[in-house]
Amino acid sequence: MLIARVVGTAVSTIKDPKVAGTKLLILKQTDHTGNEVGKPFVAIDLVDAGVGELVLTAHSSSARQSNLTKDSPVDAVVMAVIDHLNVDGEVVFRKE
């Protein structure tokens, strides 16, 4: 799993039938405090996340373990919206 921030959406009217009807989000990986690092990537949204939210993502074969993505051409999914991060006893992120 990786922590990422939703930075945008991707709209596609023509998709593989196995992912038809899904929402695509543009994400940027973050460190454990919510600071953005790395390159952006696109993921299928399983939890109705929104732009600006910090989320947990699953990748590769783990991304194909949900009911919606089983046997689908999916490399990344958003599987949870983060409410807060607690690192070494300190809250380093709290959802507003």
N, CA and C of each residue as an Amber inpcrd file, in Angstrom:
protein
   288
   0.8430000  -1.1800000   0.0000000   0.0000000   0.0000000   0.0000000
   0.8840000   1.2370000   0.0000000   0.3800000   2.2660000  -0.6670000
   1.0490000   3.5510000  -0.6720000   0.0710000   4.6310000  -0.2300000
   0.6110000   5.6960000   0.3620000  -0.1810000   6.8700000   0.6940000
  -0.0640000   7.8190000  -0.4840000  -1.1880000   8.4110000  -0.9010000
  -1.1810000   9.3370000  -2.0320000  -2.2200000  10.4280000  -1.8140000
  -2.0470000  11.5440000  -2.5340000  -3.0220000  12.6270000  -2.5100000
  -3.7230000  12.6650000  -3.8670000  -5.0350000  12.8410000  -3.8410000
  -5.8050000  12.9750000  -5.0780000  -5.5570000  14.3890000  -5.6120000
  -4.9910000  14.4670000  -6.8220000  -4.6700000  15.7720000  -7.4030000
  -5.5480000  16.1060000  -8.6010000  -6.3630000  15.1660000  -9.0540000
  -7.2390000  15.4430000 -10.1890000  -8.0140000  14.2150000 -10.6110000
  -8.7170000  14.3640000 -11.7170000  -9.5040000  13.2640000 -12.2730000
  -9.1180000  13.0550000 -13.7340000  -9.3710000  11.8630000 -14.2210000
  -9.1620000  11.5430000 -15.6310000 -10.4980000  11.0460000 -16.1760000
 -10.9310000  11.6170000 -17.2750000 -12.2060000  11.2320000 -17.8770000
 -11.9260000  10.4260000 -19.1300000 -12.5930000   9.2730000 -19.2240000
 -12.4390000   8.4010000 -20.3780000 -13.8020000   7.8460000 -20.7520000
 -14.2800000   8.2020000 -21.9180000 -15.5900000   7.7110000 -22.3420000
 -15.4970000   6.3270000 -22.9940000 -14.2980000   5.9530000 -23.4260000
 -14.0940000   4.6330000 -24.0130000 -13.0920000   3.8970000 -23.1330000
 -13.5590000   2.7990000 -22.5050000 -12.7050000   2.0130000 -21.6020000
 -12.9020000   0.5280000 -21.8830000 -12.0010000  -0.2560000 -21.3550000
 -12.1810000  -1.6960000 -21.3630000 -13.5070000  -1.9920000 -20.6600000
 -14.3200000  -2.8890000 -21.1760000 -15.6180000  -3.1860000 -20.5580000
 -15.5270000  -3.5990000 -19.0810000 -14.3990000  -4.1730000 -18.6810000
 -14.2590000  -4.6100000 -17.2870000 -14.0950000  -3.4490000 -16.3140000
 -13.7870000  -2.2540000 -16.8110000 -13.6740000  -1.0900000 -15.9270000
 -14.6690000   0.0070000 -16.3100000 -15.6330000  -0.3330000 -17.1630000
 -16.6640000   0.6310000 -17.5390000 -17.4270000   1.0670000 -16.2880000
 -17.7340000   2.3500000 -16.1960000 -18.4860000   2.8730000 -15.0640000
 -17.6370000   3.2260000 -13.8630000 -16.3370000   3.0800000 -13.9580000
 -15.4630000   3.4050000 -12.8290000 -14.9720000   4.8450000 -12.9330000
 -14.6270000   5.4190000 -11.7740000 -14.0590000   6.7650000 -11.7270000
 -12.5420000   6.6450000 -11.6710000 -11.8610000   7.4340000 -12.5010000
 -10.4050000   7.4410000 -12.5420000  -9.8820000   8.6880000 -11.8460000
  -8.9500000   8.5050000 -10.9240000  -8.3530000   9.6170000 -10.2040000
  -6.8770000   9.7290000 -10.5270000  -6.3860000  10.9610000 -10.5830000
  -4.9520000  11.2030000 -10.7190000  -4.4070000  11.4150000  -9.3150000
  -3.3950000  10.6450000  -8.9600000  -2.8330000  10.6640000  -7.6080000
  -1.3550000  10.9990000  -7.6640000  -0.8560000  11.5150000  -6.5570000
   0.5760000  11.7220000  -6.3990000   0.9730000  11.1240000  -5.0630000
   1.9380000  10.2230000  -5.0920000   2.3910000   9.5690000  -3.8650000
   2.8810000  10.6130000  -2.8720000   2.6850000  10.3370000  -1.5780000
   3.1690000  11.2270000  -0.5260000   4.0500000  10.4530000   0.4420000
   4.7780000  11.2080000   1.2670000   5.5220000  10.5620000   2.3480000
   4.5750000  10.3590000   3.5280000   5.0940000   9.9210000   4.6640000
   4.2510000   9.6000000   5.8160000   3.6430000  10.8350000   6.4910000
   4.0230000  12.0350000   6.0520000   3.4180000  13.2510000   6.6190000
   2.4610000  13.9230000   5.6480000   2.3040000  13.3490000   4.4610000
   1.3870000  13.9180000   3.4800000   2.0440000  14.8340000   2.4700000
   3.3680000  14.9740000   2.5110000   4.0780000  15.7970000   1.5220000
   4.2510000  15.0090000   0.2350000   3.8840000  15.6210000  -0.8850000
   3.9240000  14.9360000  -2.1710000   5.3430000  14.6190000  -2.6120000
   5.5200000  13.4030000  -3.1280000   6.7970000  12.9340000  -3.6740000
   6.4800000  12.0840000  -4.9010000   7.4300000  11.8950000  -5.7490000
   7.2430000  10.9760000  -6.8660000   6.3850000  11.5210000  -7.9870000
   6.1040000  10.6320000  -8.9310000   5.3630000  10.9820000 -10.1390000
   3.8680000  10.7150000  -9.9530000   3.0360000  11.4420000 -10.6980000
   1.5950000  11.1650000 -10.6420000   1.2630000   9.8240000 -11.3060000
   0.1480000   9.2360000 -10.8810000  -0.3410000   8.0040000 -11.4910000
  -1.8630000   8.0040000 -11.4260000  -2.4920000   7.1410000 -12.2030000
  -3.9540000   7.0460000 -12.2660000  -4.3950000   5.7670000 -11.5760000
  -5.4990000   5.8620000 -10.8260000  -6.0380000   4.6940000 -10.1230000
  -7.5560000   4.6850000 -10.2310000  -8.1230000   3.4960000 -10.1620000
  -9.5730000   3.3200000 -10.0890000 -10.0060000   3.6690000  -8.6690000
 -11.0510000   4.4760000  -8.5410000 -11.5550000   4.8940000  -7.2240000
 -12.6210000   3.9200000  -6.7520000 -12.3480000   3.2180000  -5.6490000
 -13.3170000   2.2740000  -5.0770000 -14.1290000   2.8800000  -3.9400000
 -13.7410000   4.0770000  -3.4570000 -14.3320000   4.6060000  -2.2230000
 -14.8920000   6.0210000  -2.3560000 -15.0380000   6.5290000  -3.5710000
 -15.5750000   7.8660000  -3.8260000 -14.7340000   8.9650000  -3.1760000
 -13.4210000   8.8820000  -3.3500000 -12.5020000   9.9040000  -2.8370000
 -12.6170000  11.1690000  -3.6810000 -12.1720000  12.2870000  -3.1050000
 -12.2460000  13.5530000  -3.8100000 -10.8930000  14.2270000  -3.9210000
 -10.8240000  15.2120000  -4.8000000  -9.5920000  15.9650000  -5.0090000
  -9.1510000  16.5940000  -3.6890000  -7.8630000  16.4710000  -3.3830000
  -7.2900000  17.0150000  -2.1650000  -7.1950000  16.0220000  -1.0240000
  -7.9270000  14.9180000  -1.1130000  -7.9150000  13.9480000  -0.0060000
  -6.6640000  13.0780000  -0.0470000  -6.2570000  12.6500000   1.1490000
  -5.1650000  11.7000000   1.2980000  -5.7890000  10.3090000   1.3340000
  -5.2220000   9.3750000   0.5510000  -5.8280000   8.0530000   0.3930000
  -4.7820000   6.9590000   0.5010000  -5.2580000   5.7230000   0.7040000
  -4.4150000   4.5340000   0.6350000  -4.6770000   3.8570000  -0.7050000
  -3.6110000   3.4020000  -1.3390000  -3.7400000   2.7530000  -2.6300000
  -3.1580000   1.3450000  -2.5830000  -3.6880000   0.5000000  -3.4300000
  -3.1370000  -0.8510000  -3.6230000  -2.6980000  -0.9350000  -5.0800000
  -1.6310000  -1.7030000  -5.3260000  -1.0410000  -1.7440000  -6.6600000
  -0.8000000  -3.1640000  -7.1250000  -0.6300000  -3.2900000  -8.4270000
  -0.2720000  -4.5390000  -9.0780000  -1.3580000  -5.5960000  -8.8380000
  -0.9730000  -6.8210000  -8.5220000  -1.9790000  -7.8770000  -8.3540000
  -2.9140000  -7.5870000  -7.1840000  -2.4600000  -6.8650000  -6.1820000
  -3.3380000  -6.4970000  -5.0550000  -4.4720000  -5.5920000  -5.5000000
  -4.2510000  -4.8020000  -6.5380000  -5.2980000  -3.9130000  -7.0530000
  -6.4300000  -4.6840000  -7.7090000  -6.1790000  -5.9200000  -8.0500000
  -7.1970000  -6.7460000  -8.7100000  -7.8910000  -7.7030000  -7.7480000
  -7.8660000  -7.4090000  -6.4640000  -8.4690000  -8.2860000  -5.4670000
  -9.8650000  -7.8530000  -5.0320000 -10.3260000  -6.6720000  -5.4470000
 -11.6670000  -6.2310000  -5.0460000 -12.7190000  -6.8700000  -5.9510000
 -13.9680000  -6.8330000  -5.5250000 -15.0540000  -7.3740000  -6.3520000
 -15.1610000  -6.6280000  -7.6800000 -14.9340000  -5.3240000  -7.6440000
 -15.0580000  -4.4950000  -8.8490000 -13.9080000  -4.7110000  -9.8290000
 -12.7110000  -5.0030000  -9.3290000 -11.5380000  -5.0620000 -10.2030000
 -11.0060000  -6.4700000 -10.4720000 -11.6520000  -7.4850000  -9.9350000
 -11.1840000  -8.8600000 -10.1420000 -11.1110000  -9.1630000 -11.6370000
  -9.9830000  -9.7130000 -12.0560000  -9.7520000 -10.0810000 -13.4630000
  -9.8670000  -8.8940000 -14.4150000  -9.5080000  -7.7050000 -13.9460000
  -9.5610000  -6.4950000 -14.7700000  -8.1530000  -5.9800000 -15.0490000
  -7.9970000  -5.1920000 -16.1090000  -6.6860000  -4.6280000 -16.4400000
  -6.3970000  -3.3980000 -15.5870000  -6.2200000  -3.6090000 -14.3010000
  -6.0620000  -2.5170000 -13.3330000  -4.7110000  -2.6630000 -12.6350000
  -3.9990000  -1.5450000 -12.4970000  -2.6970000  -1.5550000 -11.8400000
  -2.7160000  -0.8470000 -10.4870000  -3.7240000   0.0230000 -10.2650000
  -3.7940000   0.7610000  -8.9900000  -5.2480000   1.0720000  -8.6570000
  -5.5750000   0.9820000  -7.3550000  -6.9080000   1.3460000  -6.8760000
  -6.7820000   2.1910000  -5.6130000  -7.7650000   3.0790000  -5.4310000
  -7.9010000   3.7970000  -4.1670000  -8.8210000   2.9510000  -3.3180000
  -8.3160000   2.5010000  -2.1490000  -9.0900000   1.5820000  -1.3250000
  -9.5340000   2.1590000   0.0060000  -9.0280000   3.3600000   0.3670000
  -9.4250000   3.9850000   1.6350000  -9.0940000   5.4720000   1.5970000
  -9.9170000   6.2560000   2.2960000  -9.6320000   7.6770000   2.5170000
  -9.0710000   7.7950000   3.9270000  -7.9400000   8.4750000   4.0770000
  -7.2640000   8.5890000   5.3720000  -7.8660000   9.7300000   6.1820000
  -8.2380000   9.4410000   7.4380000  -8.7430000  10.4610000   8.3490000
  -7.6060000  11.1520000   9.0870000  -6.6420000  10.3610000   9.5520000
  -5.4500000  10.9530000  10.1590000  -4.2970000   9.9540000  10.1360000
  -3.0840000  10.4970000  10.2250000  -1.8790000   9.6810000  10.2990000
  -1.2010000   9.9620000  11.6290000  -0.8490000   8.9030000  12.3330000
  -0.1690000   9.0140000  13.6170000   1.1780000   8.3110000  13.4670000
   2.2760000   9.0720000  13.5670000   3.6150000   8.5300000  13.3950000
   4.4170000   8.7800000  14.6670000   4.9470000   7.7290000  15.2620000
   5.7360000   7.8260000  16.4950000   4.9920000   8.6040000  17.5830000
   3.6900000   8.3500000  17.7050000   2.8980000   8.9900000  18.7550000
   2.4610000  10.4050000  18.4490000   2.7880000  10.9190000  17.2810000
   2.4240000  12.2870000  16.9140000   1.4980000  12.2670000  15.7100000
   0.4100000  13.0230000  15.7570000  -0.4870000  13.1420000  14.6160000
   0.1800000  14.0650000  13.6030000   0.5360000  13.5100000  12.4330000
   1.2310000  14.2920000  11.4110000   0.2930000  14.7380000  10.2920000
  -0.9210000  14.1640000  10.2670000  -1.9400000  14.5870000   9.2980000
  -3.3050000  14.3470000   9.9190000  -4.1820000  15.2980000   9.7600000
  -5.5810000  15.1430000  10.1870000  -6.4590000  15.7490000   9.1000000
  -7.4510000  14.9510000   8.6430000  -8.3700000  15.4280000   7.6160000
  -9.1860000  16.5890000   8.1790000  -9.2960000  17.6400000   7.3870000
 -10.0600000  18.8180000   7.8360000 -11.5320000  18.6080000   7.7010000
